[in-house]
């Protein structure tokens, strides 16, 4: 017997069956996902976006010669790096932090809950600031999003204004320091030239020479300190001394008053368009969010359906079962009719109803079993087994026995499940003697056999016994029961315990001429099925075939149209 792979390859048809079988997973995920996104979208606080556009020319630290330097241009890479630096500067503590404090945004509902975090605007306020370069130009857009459209516009404009002023201050301060450094260098060169001149007239120990060298050393230290100040200060604006601050204000005042400077570009940054209060919120995008929710719900539902089906290794269709069986005969599928009949009627459905899809299925299984018996020329008895409990084995056994009896064959149904046997309940023989008494006491086959309402069908209940069931089923008395029942009946059917749970079924089928394996659709896993097949092989029993029980009409779509008329007949009869 071949042991196929537990996870066989699937074709396109299988994928459509998975989607059909897991349709409620898809529908549930779709509804939940779409509902959550839709509700969340309408509960979101609307945000208004205001944008201010500024222009940034190439960097020029000399405010007096900015126009000349701008005409020289800069490389694209250097300019892009410069713009990137300016973007980060706008979102820094120096500019964004100043605006955050100026508008007291920490007291607003949007940021009040976050108070307590270090540098709150860096974590939350800066996330509402969007700075994007305008492609193909030297302009950038500073945008701010906020629940109040007026505040959004005011903050955006203020960010641009503070940045422009800060940039001008930086450029002016650099210019002042450059001028100071140039003056110090000139003075140092003058003193050095004077030293060279005096050295021709005086000796090194002359008082004027000594004083001049001391003055040169003092000037060198001043130059060195000035260079160190420019190198070590991370933020040039934070390093402004009182002297520099006074000089900076004076320089800016002169720049504004000078006709020469006023006609030149003193700042390489300027505001092009100011922001205005928007009338419509930019977030949330309700229509887009709902559309995305629909797509995410559908796609996620499909993926979840495939994931659930992949993790679920139960046998769900007859095609799945055939892949695992290899060359083993597939006898047929029994449909689930729990919604149409009561549980007590399902056990004897063949005797009670003649127009049910399951009845037709049992007749098909009967035909396959009898065909097997004709081909093999020997099938006096067989057992119906299942891999585990709760797979509907007793229901299948009872109905199959009735179906074979209806074919004018003398049938004996024997219950060998001493722990959970139900044959006596199905046929109303509570408290009677059964197989247990036959094996442990001096009861004959006739004394433990019960006639049923179905012609040609007799049953032997499980009875009671205090002796271990495995010992009973392997006893000489059981051998005698098997031989005697073969002589007196055309076919003897044994209802056994689950084969993977206890050893009773393996012991029983090893003494019979064959066995039928019952599998419950969507319940029996592939691993358990393979384990059952292995145990059957080890018991050296003939596996006649396999029955797939409890299938739904959607699981076997090819039969849906064919059996639809039967359900219509049932509905007409009950009305």
Backbone torsions as a table, in degrees:
resi	resn	phi	psi	omega
1	UNK	NA	125.7	-177.7
2	UNK	-76.3	145.9	177.4
3	UNK	-112.5	93.8	-177.5
4	UNK	-67.4	168.0	179.0
5	UNK	-63.1	145.2	178.7
6	UNK	-67.3	-33.3	179.8
7	UNK	-118.1	82.3	-178.1
8	UNK	-71.6	160.9	178.4
9	UNK	-69.0	151.5	-177.9
10	UNK	-114.6	150.1	173.6
11	UNK	-106.8	-176.8	-175.8
12	UNK	-61.2	-38.9	179.7
13	UNK	-60.6	-38.2	179.8
14	UNK	-64.0	-37.3	-179.4
15	UNK	-66.8	-39.3	176.0
16	UNK	-64.8	-37.0	177.0
17	UNK	-65.8	-36.7	177.8
18	UNK	-63.2	-45.2	179.6
19	UNK	-63.6	-38.3	177.9
20	UNK	-68.2	-42.3	-177.8
21	UNK	-69.2	-34.8	-178.1
22	UNK	-102.3	28.4	-175.8
23	UNK	-61.6	-33.7	-179.7
24	UNK	-71.8	-28.8	173.6
25	UNK	-65.0	-45.3	179.7
26	UNK	-63.7	-47.6	-178.0
27	UNK	-63.1	-44.1	-178.3
28	UNK	-63.3	-46.8	-179.6
29	UNK	-64.6	-41.1	179.7
30	UNK	-61.0	-47.4	-178.1
31	UNK	-64.7	-46.0	-178.3
32	UNK	-64.7	-46.5	-178.4
33	UNK	-63.1	-47.8	-179.7
34	UNK	-63.8	-41.6	-179.7
35	UNK	-65.4	-43.4	-179.4
36	UNK	-63.4	-46.4	-179.4
37	UNK	-65.3	-40.5	-179.7
38	UNK	-65.9	-48.6	179.6
39	UNK	-63.4	-44.0	178.8
40	UNK	-61.0	-36.6	179.1
41	UNK	-64.0	-43.8	-178.1
42	UNK	-75.5	-19.6	177.8
43	UNK	-88.1	-12.8	-178.8
44	UNK	-68.6	144.9	176.5
45	UNK	-73.3	126.0	179.9
46	UNK	-64.0	138.0	178.1
47	UNK	-116.4	135.1	178.5
48	UNK	-105.3	140.6	-175.5
49	UNK	-114.1	129.2	175.5
50	UNK	-123.2	140.6	-175.0
51	UNK	-126.3	138.7	173.5
52	UNK	-122.4	137.0	-176.0
53	UNK	-108.4	129.4	178.9
54	UNK	-126.2	157.6	178.7
55	UNK	-113.6	140.0	-179.9
56	UNK	-125.7	115.7	175.0
57	UNK	-87.9	177.2	178.9
58	UNK	-61.1	150.9	-179.2
59	UNK	-63.9	137.4	176.8
60	UNK	-148.4	112.2	-175.2
61	UNK	-82.9	-11.5	179.0
62	UNK	-100.1	106.4	-175.6
63	UNK	-66.6	-23.0	-178.2
64	UNK	-79.1	-27.5	-175.6
65	UNK	-117.7	29.4	-177.4
66	UNK	-62.2	-39.0	-176.2
67	UNK	-68.0	-40.4	179.5
68	UNK	-65.0	-41.8	-178.4
69	UNK	-68.8	-36.8	-179.6
70	UNK	-64.2	-34.5	-179.8
71	UNK	-67.5	-24.1	178.4
72	UNK	-72.8	-30.3	176.9
73	UNK	79.1	170.2	177.1
74	UNK	-134.8	161.0	178.9
75	UNK	-71.3	159.1	-178.5
76	UNK	-62.5	-43.5	-177.8
77	UNK	-63.9	-43.0	180.0
78	UNK	-64.9	-40.0	-179.7
79	UNK	-66.0	-41.6	179.4
80	UNK	-63.1	-40.6	176.9
81	UNK	-63.6	-40.6	179.4
82	UNK	-63.6	-44.1	179.2
83	UNK	-64.1	-41.9	177.9
84	UNK	-59.6	-40.4	177.6
85	UNK	-63.4	-41.4	179.4
86	UNK	-64.8	-36.5	178.8
87	UNK	-63.2	-44.6	178.6
88	UNK	-66.8	-32.8	178.0
89	UNK	-65.2	-39.5	179.2
90	UNK	-62.2	-35.3	-177.6
91	UNK	-91.1	9.5	-177.0
92	UNK	-84.9	176.7	178.0
93	UNK	-62.2	-35.4	-174.3
94	UNK	-62.9	-39.4	-176.4
95	UNK	-106.2	-61.3	-178.8
96	UNK	-62.5	-40.2	179.0
97	UNK	-63.3	-38.0	179.1
98	UNK	-65.1	-42.5	178.5
99	UNK	-66.9	-38.3	178.6
100	UNK	-59.5	-44.8	179.0
101	UNK	-72.1	-36.6	-178.0
102	UNK	-62.3	-38.8	-179.8
103	UNK	-91.4	2.3	179.9
104	UNK	50.6	45.6	-176.2
105	UNK	-69.5	-18.9	179.1
106	UNK	-65.9	-17.1	179.1
107	UNK	-94.6	0.8	179.7
108	UNK	-86.7	155.6	-177.8
109	UNK	-58.0	-31.1	-175.8
110	UNK	-68.3	-32.5	-176.5
111	UNK	-115.0	-6.4	-175.7
112	UNK	-62.2	-38.9	-177.3
113	UNK	-68.6	-18.7	-177.6
114	UNK	-94.9	1.4	-178.6
115	UNK	-60.7	137.4	-177.4
116	UNK	120.6	-23.4	175.4
117	UNK	-78.8	145.1	179.1
118	UNK	-70.6	135.6	-178.9
119	UNK	50.6	64.1	-172.0
120	UNK	-57.4	-39.0	-176.5
121	UNK	-67.6	-28.9	178.8
122	UNK	-65.7	-36.3	-176.5
123	UNK	-83.6	-37.2	-173.2
124	UNK	-122.1	-47.2	-178.9
125	UNK	-62.4	-44.1	-178.5
126	UNK	-66.5	-21.5	177.5
127	UNK	-71.9	-19.9	177.7
128	UNK	-90.5	-2.1	177.6
129	UNK	-98.4	126.5	-179.6
130	UNK	-121.0	121.8	-179.6
131	UNK	-122.4	119.5	-175.9
132	UNK	-133.4	130.6	174.6
133	UNK	-69.3	144.6	175.6
134	UNK	-84.5	117.9	-174.4
135	UNK	-58.8	134.7	176.6
136	UNK	77.3	15.3	-179.8
137	UNK	-144.5	179.0	176.8
138	UNK	-104.1	25.6	-179.1
139	UNK	-110.2	152.8	173.2
140	UNK	-130.3	155.6	179.2
141	UNK	-111.0	126.8	174.1
142	UNK	-104.5	116.3	-178.1
143	UNK	-119.6	147.6	177.1
144	UNK	-135.3	136.0	-179.9
145	UNK	-113.3	133.0	-176.0
146	UNK	-157.4	152.4	-179.9
147	UNK	-62.3	-27.0	178.9
148	UNK	-100.0	118.1	-176.6
149	UNK	-63.6	-34.2	-179.6
150	UNK	-68.7	-44.9	178.7
151	UNK	-63.7	-38.2	178.4
152	UNK	-58.3	-43.7	179.5
153	UNK	-68.9	-43.3	-178.4
154	UNK	-63.5	-42.2	-179.3
155	UNK	-66.3	-42.6	179.8
156	UNK	-61.2	-45.9	179.2
157	UNK	-64.4	-39.6	-178.8
158	UNK	-67.9	-36.4	176.5
159	UNK	-60.3	-43.7	179.9
160	UNK	-66.4	-42.9	-179.1
161	UNK	-64.0	-45.6	179.6
162	UNK	-63.7	-38.7	179.1
163	UNK	-65.9	-44.1	-179.8
164	UNK	-62.2	-44.5	180.0
165	UNK	-66.2	-42.7	180.0
166	UNK	-62.2	-39.8	179.7
167	UNK	-65.1	-40.3	178.3
168	UNK	-64.2	-41.9	179.0
169	UNK	-62.4	-41.9	179.7
170	UNK	-62.9	-46.4	-178.1
171	UNK	-64.5	-41.6	179.5
172	UNK	-65.3	-40.8	-179.7
173	UNK	-66.2	-39.4	176.4
174	UNK	-63.3	-39.9	178.5
175	UNK	-62.2	-43.5	179.7
176	UNK	-61.6	-45.7	-178.9
177	UNK	-66.9	-36.0	176.8
178	UNK	-64.4	-41.5	178.7
179	UNK	-64.6	-41.6	179.5
180	UNK	-64.0	-42.6	179.9
181	UNK	-64.3	-40.4	178.4
182	UNK	-63.2	-39.8	178.7
183	UNK	-65.1	-42.3	178.6
184	UNK	-64.9	-40.1	178.6
185	UNK	-64.6	-41.9	178.2
186	UNK	-62.0	-43.6	179.9
187	UNK	-64.4	-38.6	179.0
188	UNK	-64.1	-42.5	178.9
189	UNK	-66.0	-37.0	178.4
190	UNK	-63.5	-44.7	179.5
191	UNK	-65.1	-38.1	179.7
192	UNK	-66.3	-38.2	178.1
193	UNK	-67.7	-39.2	177.5
194	UNK	-63.1	-38.9	178.9
195	UNK	-63.1	-41.0	179.2
196	UNK	-63.8	-37.5	-179.0
197	UNK	-69.6	-44.2	-177.7
198	UNK	-71.6	-26.6	-179.1
199	UNK	-63.9	-21.5	178.2
200	UNK	-79.4	-17.5	-176.9
201	UNK	-105.4	-34.5	-175.7
202	UNK	-120.9	159.4	175.8
203	UNK	-80.9	170.0	-176.8
204	UNK	-65.7	-20.7	-178.2
205	UNK	-97.4	9.2	178.0
206	UNK	-69.9	140.6	-177.9
207	UNK	-54.7	-40.1	179.6
208	UNK	-65.7	-36.6	178.2
209	UNK	-67.4	-41.7	179.4
210	UNK	-64.3	-44.3	-179.7
211	UNK	-64.5	-38.6	-179.2
212	UNK	-67.9	-40.7	178.1
213	UNK	-65.2	-38.2	176.6
214	UNK	-63.0	-39.5	178.7
215	UNK	-65.9	-37.7	178.2
216	UNK	-65.9	-42.9	178.6
217	UNK	-62.3	-40.7	178.0
218	UNK	-62.0	-41.2	179.4
219	UNK	-66.8	-37.5	178.7
220	UNK	-64.6	-39.4	177.9
221	UNK	-65.4	-39.3	178.7
222	UNK	-62.8	-41.9	178.1
223	UNK	-64.1	-42.3	-179.7
224	UNK	-64.7	-42.1	178.3
225	UNK	-63.4	-39.5	179.8
226	UNK	-64.9	-41.1	178.3
227	UNK	-66.7	-39.4	178.7
228	UNK	-65.1	-35.9	179.7
229	UNK	-64.3	-41.1	179.6
230	UNK	-71.3	-32.8	-176.9
231	UNK	-78.5	-40.2	-171.5
232	UNK	-86.6	-21.9	-177.0
233	UNK	-79.1	120.5	-179.3
234	UNK	-71.7	-38.5	-179.7
235	UNK	-121.0	116.3	-174.5
236	UNK	-63.6	-32.0	-178.4
237	UNK	-73.3	-29.2	-180.0
238	UNK	-77.3	-16.4	-176.9
239	UNK	-96.3	9.2	-177.4
240	UNK	-70.5	122.4	177.5
241	UNK	-82.9	171.0	178.8
242	UNK	-61.5	-38.6	179.1
243	UNK	-65.6	-43.9	179.0
244	UNK	-65.2	-38.6	-177.9
245	UNK	-63.2	-44.6	179.2
246	UNK	-64.5	-42.3	179.9
247	UNK	-67.1	-35.1	179.7
248	UNK	-65.2	-45.4	-180.0
249	UNK	-63.9	-39.7	179.7
250	UNK	-66.1	-40.5	179.8
251	UNK	-65.0	-45.5	178.7
252	UNK	-62.1	-37.2	178.9
253	UNK	-65.4	-39.6	178.7
254	UNK	-68.7	-36.7	178.6
255	UNK	-60.8	-41.8	-177.4
256	UNK	-69.6	-31.9	-176.4
257	UNK	-88.4	-25.5	-174.7
258	UNK	-74.3	130.9	178.6
259	UNK	-68.1	-30.8	-179.7
260	UNK	-68.0	-46.3	-177.5
261	UNK	-74.0	-35.0	-177.5
262	UNK	-67.0	-23.7	178.9
263	UNK	-85.3	-9.9	178.6
264	UNK	-105.4	169.0	-178.3
265	UNK	-87.2	105.7	-179.9
266	UNK	-83.6	-13.1	-178.6
267	UNK	-137.1	136.6	179.5
268	UNK	-90.6	7.7	179.8
269	UNK	-126.0	135.5	177.9
270	UNK	-150.1	153.4	179.7
271	UNK	-85.4	126.0	180.0
272	UNK	-91.9	-54.2	-179.9
273	UNK	-131.4	129.9	176.7
274	UNK	-81.3	156.9	179.1
275	UNK	-80.5	154.8	176.7
276	UNK	-133.9	159.1	-177.6
277	UNK	-69.1	125.8	-179.4
278	UNK	-81.2	147.6	179.4
279	UNK	-88.8	-29.3	-176.5
280	UNK	-113.0	138.1	178.3
281	UNK	-69.2	146.3	178.4
282	UNK	-91.2	-22.2	178.0
283	UNK	-138.4	145.5	-5.1
284	UNK	-80.7	153.6	174.9
285	UNK	-87.5	92.7	-169.0
286	UNK	-61.7	-48.8	-178.0
287	UNK	-63.7	-45.0	-179.6
288	UNK	-63.2	-42.9	180.0
289	UNK	-62.4	-41.2	-179.7
290	UNK	-67.1	-41.2	177.3
291	UNK	-62.4	-44.1	177.0
292	UNK	-62.3	-37.7	177.6
293	UNK	-61.7	-39.5	178.0
294	UNK	-63.8	-47.4	-179.3
295	UNK	-65.8	-42.9	178.3
296	UNK	-63.7	-39.7	178.9
297	UNK	-63.3	-43.7	179.6
298	UNK	-68.7	-50.3	-178.7
299	UNK	-62.9	-46.1	178.4
300	UNK	-63.0	-37.3	177.6
301	UNK	-63.2	-42.4	177.5
302	UNK	-62.8	-46.3	-179.3
303	UNK	-63.9	-40.2	179.4
304	UNK	-66.6	-37.3	178.3
305	UNK	-62.0	-45.3	178.6
306	UNK	-66.1	-36.5	179.3
307	UNK	-66.3	-46.6	179.0
308	UNK	-61.2	-41.4	-179.8
309	UNK	-68.2	-35.0	178.4
310	UNK	-66.7	-42.2	179.3
311	UNK	-72.5	-24.6	179.3
312	UNK	-89.5	105.4	-178.0
313	UNK	-99.2	24.5	176.9
314	UNK	-73.9	158.0	176.3
315	UNK	-80.5	120.4	-173.3
316	UNK	-113.6	-24.3	-179.1
317	UNK	-137.5	165.3	177.7
318	UNK	-66.7	-28.0	176.3
319	UNK	-65.4	-41.5	175.8
320	UNK	-59.2	-44.3	-177.4
321	UNK	-64.7	-42.1	-178.3
322	UNK	-63.9	-33.6	178.7
323	UNK	-64.2	-34.3	-178.7
324	UNK	-83.3	-24.4	-174.9
325	UNK	-81.0	-26.5	-176.3
326	UNK	70.2	-117.1	-177.3
327	UNK	-92.7	4.1	180.0
328	UNK	-71.2	141.1	-177.3
329	UNK	-70.4	129.2	173.1
330	UNK	-91.9	115.1	-172.6
331	UNK	-81.1	-31.1	-179.4
332	UNK	151.4	173.8	-178.9
333	UNK	-115.4	137.5	175.6
334	UNK	-107.9	128.3	-174.1
335	UNK	-85.5	153.4	177.6
336	UNK	-80.9	124.1	178.8
337	UNK	-130.3	35.0	-179.4
338	UNK	-64.6	-32.5	-179.8
339	UNK	-75.6	-19.7	-176.7
340	UNK	-95.6	-25.0	-175.9
341	UNK	-134.5	157.4	174.1
342	UNK	-75.5	159.6	-175.6
343	UNK	-60.1	-41.8	-177.8
344	UNK	-65.1	-28.5	179.1
345	UNK	-79.3	-27.9	-179.2
346	UNK	-63.6	-32.2	-178.1
347	UNK	-69.3	-21.2	-179.8
348	UNK	-130.8	38.4	-173.7
349	UNK	-63.6	-35.8	-179.2
350	UNK	-63.8	-34.1	-179.4
351	UNK	-80.5	-24.0	-174.6
352	UNK	-96.4	-34.4	-175.3
353	UNK	-127.8	141.6	-179.9
354	UNK	-115.7	-2.3	-177.0
355	UNK	-125.1	40.7	178.3
356	UNK	-110.4	143.8	176.3
357	UNK	-56.8	-36.3	179.4
358	UNK	-66.8	-36.3	177.6
359	UNK	-61.5	-43.5	177.3
360	UNK	-63.1	-35.8	178.8
361	UNK	-66.0	-42.2	178.7
362	UNK	-64.9	-35.8	177.3
363	UNK	-66.7	-37.8	176.9
364	UNK	-64.4	-41.7	178.2
365	UNK	-64.7	-41.4	177.1
366	UNK	-58.3	-44.7	179.6
367	UNK	-60.5	-42.6	179.8
368	UNK	-66.3	-38.6	178.8
369	UNK	-66.6	-44.8	-179.9
370	UNK	-67.9	-34.9	176.1
371	UNK	-64.1	-40.5	176.5
372	UNK	-62.1	-42.2	-179.5
373	UNK	-63.9	-38.5	179.1
374	UNK	-67.4	-40.6	-179.0
375	UNK	-68.8	-39.9	-178.5
376	UNK	-85.3	-13.7	179.5
377	UNK	62.4	12.0	178.6
378	UNK	-161.4	108.9	173.0
379	UNK	-158.4	74.2	-179.4
380	UNK	-81.3	-29.2	179.6
381	UNK	-151.2	153.5	176.1
382	UNK	-157.0	161.8	179.0
383	UNK	-112.8	146.3	171.6
384	UNK	-102.4	117.7	-176.6
385	UNK	-121.2	165.5	175.8
386	UNK	-141.2	154.1	179.9
387	UNK	-63.9	-40.0	-177.2
388	UNK	-143.3	177.7	179.3
389	UNK	-73.6	160.8	175.4
390	UNK	73.9	23.6	-177.6
391	UNK	-106.0	10.8	176.4
392	UNK	74.9	23.6	-176.4
393	UNK	-64.5	-45.6	-178.0
394	UNK	-64.1	-38.7	177.5
395	UNK	-62.0	-45.1	178.8
396	UNK	-64.8	-42.2	-178.8
397	UNK	-62.3	-45.9	-178.6
398	UNK	-63.4	-47.5	-178.6
399	UNK	-67.7	-36.1	177.7
400	UNK	-66.5	-38.6	177.6
401	UNK	-62.7	-41.7	178.4
402	UNK	-65.0	-42.8	-179.5
403	UNK	-62.0	-41.5	179.0
404	UNK	-69.3	-37.0	177.8
405	UNK	-64.6	-32.8	178.1
406	UNK	-69.0	-13.6	177.2
407	UNK	-90.5	20.9	178.0
408	UNK	63.3	35.1	173.4
409	UNK	-112.4	140.3	-179.8
410	UNK	-80.1	115.3	-170.9
411	UNK	-118.8	138.7	173.1
412	UNK	-119.4	124.6	178.4
413	UNK	-104.5	119.4	-175.0
414	UNK	-115.8	130.3	178.6
415	UNK	-97.5	113.2	-179.8
416	UNK	-106.8	10.3	178.1
417	UNK	-91.6	91.0	-176.2
418	UNK	-71.7	-15.7	-177.9
419	UNK	-89.9	-44.9	-175.1
420	UNK	-135.7	38.4	179.9
421	UNK	-66.3	144.7	-178.3
422	UNK	-127.9	0.6	-176.5
423	UNK	-60.2	-39.4	-179.9
424	UNK	-64.9	-31.9	177.2
425	UNK	-72.0	-40.8	-177.4
426	UNK	-63.1	-40.8	-174.9
427	UNK	-105.0	12.6	171.7
428	UNK	69.7	42.3	178.9
429	UNK	-118.3	53.6	-179.9
430	UNK	-67.5	134.3	174.5
431	UNK	78.4	2.4	-178.8
432	UNK	-84.2	170.8	177.6
433	UNK	-75.9	153.1	-178.4
434	UNK	-149.4	-154.9	-176.1
435	UNK	-61.5	-35.0	179.1
436	UNK	-60.2	-42.4	179.2
437	UNK	-70.9	-35.0	178.3
438	UNK	-63.1	-39.4	-176.2
439	UNK	-79.4	-25.6	-175.2
440	UNK	-109.2	-17.8	-178.5
441	UNK	-126.2	-175.6	-174.2
442	UNK	-93.7	40.6	177.9
443	UNK	-86.1	145.6	178.5
444	UNK	-91.7	171.7	179.7
445	UNK	-62.9	-38.4	-179.8
446	UNK	-64.8	-33.3	-176.3
447	UNK	-73.4	-25.5	-179.4
448	UNK	-102.6	-1.8	-179.6
449	UNK	-91.7	138.6	-179.6
450	UNK	-122.9	135.8	174.6
451	UNK	-77.7	153.3	177.4
452	UNK	-119.7	172.1	178.1
453	UNK	-68.8	-20.1	178.7
454	UNK	-82.3	122.9	178.1
455	UNK	-57.4	142.0	176.5
456	UNK	74.1	5.0	-178.9
457	UNK	-117.6	124.7	174.2
458	UNK	-124.0	156.6	-178.3
459	UNK	-131.7	151.8	172.2
460	UNK	-122.1	107.7	179.1
461	UNK	-64.1	169.5	-178.5
462	UNK	-71.7	-30.5	-179.2
463	UNK	70.6	-161.9	-178.3
464	UNK	-130.2	150.3	177.4
465	UNK	-160.9	143.8	178.0
466	UNK	-95.3	-7.0	-179.1
467	UNK	-87.5	149.5	179.7
468	UNK	-55.9	133.1	-174.9
469	UNK	-65.0	-38.3	179.2
470	UNK	-61.3	-37.7	178.5
471	UNK	-68.0	-37.7	179.7
472	UNK	-66.4	-46.2	-175.7
473	UNK	-69.5	-20.5	178.0
474	UNK	-101.0	10.1	-177.4
475	UNK	-82.4	166.8	177.0
476	UNK	-65.9	-33.5	179.8
477	UNK	-62.7	-37.1	178.1
478	UNK	-68.5	-36.9	176.6
479	UNK	-61.3	-41.3	178.4
480	UNK	-64.8	-39.3	178.8
481	UNK	-61.6	-43.8	-179.1
482	UNK	-62.9	-45.5	-178.5
483	UNK	-65.0	-44.1	-178.0
484	UNK	-66.5	-41.8	-179.4
485	UNK	-66.7	-32.6	177.3
486	UNK	-64.4	-37.0	-178.8
487	UNK	-71.1	-34.1	-170.5
488	UNK	-94.6	-15.4	-176.8
489	UNK	-129.8	153.3	177.8
490	UNK	-70.6	-43.9	178.8
491	UNK	-140.9	134.5	175.7
492	UNK	-114.9	126.2	-178.2
493	UNK	-113.8	128.5	-178.0
494	UNK	-108.6	128.9	173.6
495	UNK	-94.7	118.5	-171.6
496	UNK	-114.7	164.4	174.0
497	UNK	-69.9	167.2	177.4
498	UNK	-58.7	135.1	-171.8
499	UNK	-75.4	-26.9	-178.7
500	UNK	-89.5	-5.4	-177.8
501	UNK	-94.5	-51.9	180.0
502	UNK	-132.0	166.4	-173.4
503	UNK	-84.6	-4.2	-175.3
504	UNK	-57.3	-43.5	-177.3
505	UNK	-65.2	-41.8	178.8
506	UNK	-62.4	-40.5	177.9
507	UNK	-64.9	-40.3	-175.1
508	UNK	-69.5	-48.0	-174.1
509	UNK	-71.2	-21.5	177.8
510	UNK	-67.6	-16.8	-178.1
511	UNK	-101.6	-5.6	-175.7
512	UNK	-105.1	173.7	-177.3
513	UNK	-86.6	-5.3	177.9
514	UNK	176.7	176.5	177.7
515	UNK	-151.1	153.5	175.4
516	UNK	-114.1	135.4	179.9
517	UNK	-103.3	122.2	-179.6
518	UNK	-100.3	127.9	-179.7
519	UNK	-120.9	135.2	178.4
520	UNK	-95.0	126.9	-177.7
521	UNK	-62.4	130.4	177.7
522	UNK	71.5	11.0	-177.4
523	UNK	-126.1	-48.0	-179.3
524	UNK	-78.0	127.5	179.7
525	UNK	-84.7	159.3	-180.0
526	UNK	-63.8	-35.8	-179.5
527	UNK	-66.9	-43.2	178.9
528	UNK	-65.5	-39.3	177.8
529	UNK	-60.3	-46.6	179.6
530	UNK	-64.0	-34.2	176.4
531	UNK	-65.7	-41.7	178.4
532	UNK	-63.7	-42.7	178.3
533	UNK	-62.0	-37.1	178.0
534	UNK	-65.6	-42.3	179.7
535	UNK	-65.7	-37.2	177.5
536	UNK	-64.3	-42.1	179.1
537	UNK	-63.8	-42.1	-179.6
538	UNK	-67.2	-28.9	178.9
539	UNK	-79.2	-6.6	179.3
540	UNK	60.4	35.5	177.6
541	UNK	-98.0	152.5	176.9
542	UNK	-82.5	121.2	176.3
543	UNK	-89.2	106.2	-178.0
544	UNK	-64.6	-44.8	-178.6
545	UNK	174.9	-177.2	-175.8
546	UNK	-126.4	141.2	178.4
547	UNK	-113.9	132.7	175.5
548	UNK	-100.3	115.8	-172.3
549	UNK	-104.8	154.0	171.9
550	UNK	66.8	34.6	175.9
551	UNK	-78.9	147.1	173.5
552	UNK	-93.9	161.7	-178.6
553	UNK	-64.4	-30.3	179.1
554	UNK	-71.9	-24.7	177.7
555	UNK	-72.8	-24.5	-179.7
556	UNK	-126.7	75.9	-172.0
557	UNK	-63.8	-25.2	-178.2
558	UNK	-68.0	-21.0	179.5
559	UNK	-96.7	-8.8	-172.9
560	UNK	-59.4	-50.3	-178.7
561	UNK	-66.5	-37.6	-176.7
562	UNK	-65.2	-39.8	-175.5
563	UNK	-93.8	-0.1	-178.6
564	UNK	-60.8	-34.9	-179.1
565	UNK	-64.6	-29.7	179.8
566	UNK	-68.2	-40.6	178.0
567	UNK	-66.8	-35.5	176.6
568	UNK	-64.3	-39.1	178.0
569	UNK	-64.6	-41.1	179.7
570	UNK	-62.7	-41.7	-179.3
571	UNK	-64.2	-40.4	-179.7
572	UNK	-65.8	-41.5	-178.3
573	UNK	-64.5	-38.1	-175.2
574	UNK	-78.2	-22.4	177.2
575	UNK	-83.1	NA	NA
